[in-house]
Structures are given as structure tokens and as C-alpha cells.
Amino acid sequence: SDTVTFVTGLHVGAEVKFATTQQQSAGAIDSSQVTYDPPFTGSVATNVEAKLAQYVSVIDFGAVGDGTTDDTNAIQAAIDSLFNSGGGTAFLPSGNYKITAPLELKSGVNLAGNGISNCVLSAVACNAIELADNSNDQLNGLSIRNFKITCTVASGNIGIKQYSASLATWWAGLTIEDMYIERFSVGVSLRNTYWVTIENNDFMGCQIAVNLEGQNRVIKIINNRANYADNDPLFPPLAGSSIAVYVTGATFGITYNRPEDVLIQDNWFYRYDYGVDAPSALLLWIINNDFDFTQIKGIQIAGVDGAINITGNWVAINNVTTGLHGIDLISLGVATNDRTIVISGNNLSVQAAIAGQAIGVKVGAFQTAAIENNTISGFTNYDIYVSGGYNTTIRGNYATSVVTESIYIIDSKAGNIFVDGNYTIGFLFVHPSNDAQFVIGANTGTYSTYIRGKSVIANGTNTTTTLFSSLPSAPPDFKTDSLSGVSPILNILYSPSQGLGYVTGLASTLDVVITCQNNATGNQTVYWDVVAFANV
């Protein structure tokens, strides 16, 4: 016969054709003398020894995989052997491999299993895999894939950890895919990496699924599933907040660095307090994710500069507590020239929220923002709240929360504010600074528009446009009078709690002066500079 069948090693039961010019005696055959001819067009023949060395089985180094034997040293020996010989893949055949200390994965060594249902790495109260801190590694194609890792004690332990103490030590070209990571405090934690893909993994019962800390650049987190399952007795919740993806900076010596160019796309996150929490980053894309049964906030971003793109996400909040948000970008700090925000095509909803404690979209401190074509429902405070921005477009949103103010815009800076084509149930309240110019377009719904400030242009058809000197306390407190001499008629609202409001003078059809009597400080005059009103 011209066929040798291997009964151990990587290709169990596989057939490898060989030819040899060296006469062999009975018994063992030197695999370096057996030719391996790949069955592919254009492929180059090698020998069996070299072929098998591409995948080194941990079984060859004494691993047992019975769930009882401590396989830590055997698996580490396989990794070390590959590292010393220039790299390769350490292979985990089917089995349950018990480890009692973290495996140290080294430069140029991949770790692969035989499937998440067949191959388990069981960490006993320890981290499972750590990436060694080798100086200035330039790695390409390094991967961890296709097996399950679990921990007997979740608190404080990490499934896959990369940690660098300085900017001089970093990893690049890392892929983590087709993994099942279960019951760790943190599933994957990266501190100083470049060009990383985390794809098609399952995270079960991890308090934080993915943690990006410090200088992580060009990171893709795509098509993963993370279930915190805090109602499962097998995975009791840990103390502290649960976060699907956490993005933050870190200090290396005296230098503070943050993640840059992070893409979070097509993931499913279930029952986390926060879907994405980003205290610090540069360039962040959150696209087409499903934040299901969220407990507090779907997306919270506090310190991201550059582009922020939040598009096509589904956020469903289900909790009875305070401070609920679909998307919260209010704590961005001082508006920077390069901070541009797009919040588009998202579906945001909440169930069982406490009155006055839930906001759909909350944004502040930006240079340019577009909040467009979002569907927002069930919130109890505002659908959209904007504060401290410069140039803003709020267009085409369908906001059906039963609230007093559906869209609330306050303290806007210099620039143009466009509010157009929105459908709301509650009021539109606008209170710009003196340097902002508003354009109120063809919005529809069962609301009035309260505008306070300077330079307001209304060029669309609104149900009612109302000028008022402060935020109304509640709709039942108001009484409407008509103001003659202006065409079309403007409706002026006043509150009995602030005294009788009436018109004392009209400089022109574009200037309205309102005096409120019976205030604690006596008569007060509020001047409104209305540039134009049409079809109001």
C-alpha cells in the first residue's frame, strides 16, 4: 500500500500519501523522510514532520483533557516549544483541560481548539490566558479561536488578558474568534494593542464582556453575543455595574492614552446595566447592535473626541429605576473643534420607567451633531435633550413618548440649530444662547413650540409657536391670549404662578416685548428678537 494512517496527532484517522527513496526497516519511520504532497494546485511538497509541526497537539506534551488532571504545565510546554522554534499553532483536541494558573501565550503562537462544544479550558480560580509582555512585538495573524473557556470563580478573574506596563510593549494583529467565554469577571481585557478583531464570540455571565483600556488602536468588536444572565442561578451577579463593552484610557508613566478608532458592530448584548460605556476614546463607531433588556443605559459616552457615529442600534430598556437613558452623551466635557456626532436610525424604547427618570437621547458639548430618523418611545422625561452644542440638526425623528417636552434644547452655542420634520407628542422647547440661530421647520404632532432667546426663524408649519420667558411648569397652568398686530397671530402663554402676562408695546411686527407683573422682584421686561415667522 502507498498509504500510512496516523492514529495519533493532529490528523487522527486522516490518510497521508507519501513516497521515500530511503529504504526503511520494520518498526518506526522517521517522519522527516516521509514526503507530504498537498492536494492543491500549485502547492509545494514537504515532509510529514514539517507538516505536523504546523499544528502541535497539547496531547503530545502530556495534556490529558479529562477535567480532573491539571494540564497547565503540559499546555504551557506546547506553547513554549512553538515559541522557541519560531511559532505555530498549539492545538487543543476534544476534551476538558483543567488549568490552575494562567496560560502565557507568546509571540507568534496561536491557540486553537476543536470547537466550543467539544473543547473546554477550565480555569480554577485564575485567569485563563495571558499574553506575555514582550517588548515591541510586531505580530501578524496571531489568533485564539474555536474553544470554550470557563472559570470556577468569576470574581476578579479574566478570560483573555493582555496587559502592558508601558507604551514600549504592545501587541498587534490579534484575532479572538469563535470562542465561548463563560463566567469571568471580564471576558477579554486589552491594554496596549493594535489591529485587533474580536469576532463571533459568545460571552456568558461575564460582568464586563470586553474591556479596552489605554492605547488600543483600530479595534473591531463585531458579531458577538454577550448575555449577563443575572437572573440565572448558575451565574449570580457580581457586585458593581455590568457593562458589555467598556472603553477607557490609562496612564503609562506620566502619559495618558486612550483607545482610538473603535468599531462596535452587529453585536447582541443582553441584560447589561450598560451596553457600551466609554469614559475616554478617540473615534468611536457603534453600529447595528442590539442592546436588549438593558438595565440602565444602552450607550453612555463621556469623553470621546473626533467622530462619534451611533447608527442603526436597537436599545430596549426594561427596569424600574432612576437615570435611564437610551443614548447618553451629555458628559462629554468642553466642546472640541473635532467632535462630530451622528445619532441616526436608532430605535430606543423603555418599559416600566419611573416618571421623569428616563431620556431617549441626551447630548451635550459638541461641535456638530445630527440626530436624525430615530424612533423613540416610552421615555418619561424627554425624547431628545440637547445642551451646550454648536451646530445641530434634529430631523425626521419619530418621538412618541408621553412627556411634556419631547425635544428640549438649551444653552446652545454659536451656530445654526435646525429642527425639522420631527413628529412628537410633547412640546418642543428651545432656549438658545444669544449667539445661536434656530430654524424651526415643518414639525408635526400634538405639541406647541416654546422659544426663548435670540434669532429664531420658523419657516415650517408647526401646530402652535409660543414665546415664553421660562420653561412652563405644566400645561394645565397656562392660559392663552392672542397678540394682535402681528400676522399671522402669535400665541402668548403665561402662568398664573408668574403673574399676568400682557403686551406693553410693539416696536415692529418682528419685535415683541412682554412684561410680567406681580413677580417677587416687581415688573420685569423680557425682550424677544424674532427674525421671522411664517406659516406658524
Number of C-alpha atoms within 10 A of each C-alpha: 4 7 10 13 12 13 11 12 16 21 13 10 12 11 12 17 16 15 13 10 8 8 7 11 7 6 6 7 10 10 14 13 18 21 20 21 17 14 10 7 6 7 9 10 12 15 17 19 15 14 18 15 16 15 21 22 24 24 20 16 17 14 24 20 22 13 15 12 13 19 26 18 16 18 26 21 19 22 29 18 17 23 18 12 10 10 20 20 23 28 23 28 23 17 18 21 25 24 26 16 18 21 22 17 24 21 24 21 24 23 21 22 24 17 18 20 12 15 21 26 25 25 27 19 20 22 28 27 22 19 19 18 21 14 13 12 17 14 16 14 14 23 20 23 22 23 25 24 25 24 24 14 15 27 18 13 22 30 29 24 22 21 19 21 13 16 18 13 17 26 28 20 17 20 19 20 21 21 23 24 29 27 26 32 23 28 31 23 20 22 26 28 26 21 19 23 18 22 21 20 24 21 29 21 26 32 32 25 33 24 20 26 24 26 26 27 21 18 21 18 21 21 18 22 20 30 20 26 18 18 10 10 8 10 18 14 20 15 8 8 13 26 26 30 24 21 24 24 22 17 15 16 9 6 9 11 21 23 28 23 18 23 18 21 22 20 23 20 27 23 24 30 24 26 33 23 22 22 17 22 28 21 19 24 17 21 22 20 23 22 28 19 20 26 24 26 26 31 24 23 21 18 20 26 21 19 18 23 19 23 22 20 24 21 27 23 30 18 17 17 14 13 14 28 30 30 24 22 24 20 16 21 14 13 18 16 12 12 19 20 22 17 23 22 20 24 20 26 23 27 16 14 21 16 13 15 16 28 29 32 24 20 23 25 22 29 22 22 25 17 24 22 21 24 21 26 22 22 32 24 26 29 34 23 22 24 19 22 26 23 21 23 18 23 21 20 24 21 27 19 24 17 20 22 27 27 26 22 23 18 19 27 23 17 16 18 26 19 26 23 21 21 20 26 21 23 22 26 26 25 22 25 17 15 15 21 23 25 18 26 20 20 21 18 16 12 21 21 22 23 24 25 24 19 20 22 18 23 16 19 17 23 16 14 22 19 22 22 20 14 14 18 11 10 11 8 12 15 14 12 14 13 16 13 11 15 13 13 13 19 19 20 22 23 20 11 11 15 15 15 20 17 15 11 11 15 8 9 15 14 15 20 15 20 17 20 16 14 12 9 7 9 11 13 13 14 15 20 16 19 15 14 20 12 13 21
